[in-house]
């Protein structure tokens, strides 16, 4: 009997003339999920058409230069001119420095205020929370042109209401033409931008705070951790990933900024280019302004530098900061 069983066992796995065993034939084939490609195709095509192709076109344009004989390939020569030639480097480094300060103001003022407002509004004992959330978030949906023009009127020393409002509380001596002084103009515009967009970090942190499980907060209360201590020791560490996302969105948004500066100070970003950032510098270079002729190749070079700066910042966050950030699993 044993010999028959031993001879019978291999017969079950004997391959057929086609070369496949019965066990292999019994495994069903996984269906090809064509519907995933069908649903993704429209978004991929649109994104490629309006983002990827223009990006590579800009990078390609930055490698050429216009001469009398036509367009010639110069490699990275345009980048060397932008970074070292005094005719270009002074404006570029000034715009980059202003852009960095513009970003720091948002990081040091906008995001902490957004976190504070979210913590206050997440208190279930607070009345009219929905009204406060709406009132703080409404400026976010306003046009840059409206915001820039209205604040320019408010802060005007001639017909603005800011001097009279400060006079009502006895602080008129603090008023100054903030948009007209080089040392104040950029910071003033950054604070206007903070006023407009503080609702975004507030709402993101507010949603993150509401997503914290009640079991964690109840356990903290059982251990005597309540009030402010509960926020610092329990809630804030749990929303750190959301704060990281807000920080990188702030970085990308600020280094792509243009509208508010242009609507409030114009393409020359006055006074004396004190509010000039990479966006306005790119606009003047690419399209030209007043007596300055447009240079598409140098404009593409500036746009490429903006892309590389943003790419470096995002990569630093994704591959260095985010990996070291402690993650909490609920």
Secondary structure, DSSP 8 states (H G I E B T S, - for coil): -HHHHHHHHHHHT---TTS--HHHHHS------HHHHHHHHHHHHHHIIIIIHHHHHHHHHTTEEEETTEEEE-TTHHHHHHHH-HHHHHHHHHHHHHHHHHHHHIIIIIHHHHHHHHHHHT-TT-TTHHHHHHHHHHGGGS-HHHHHHHHHHHT-TTT-SHHHHHHHTT-GGG---GGGSHHHHHHHHHHHHHHHHHHHHHHHHHHHHHTS-HHHHHHHHHTT--HHHHIIIIIHHHTHHHHHHHHHHHHHHHHT--HHHHHHHTTTTSSTTTT--HHHHHHHHHH-BTTB---HHHHHHHHHHHHHHHHHHHHHIIIIIHHHS-----
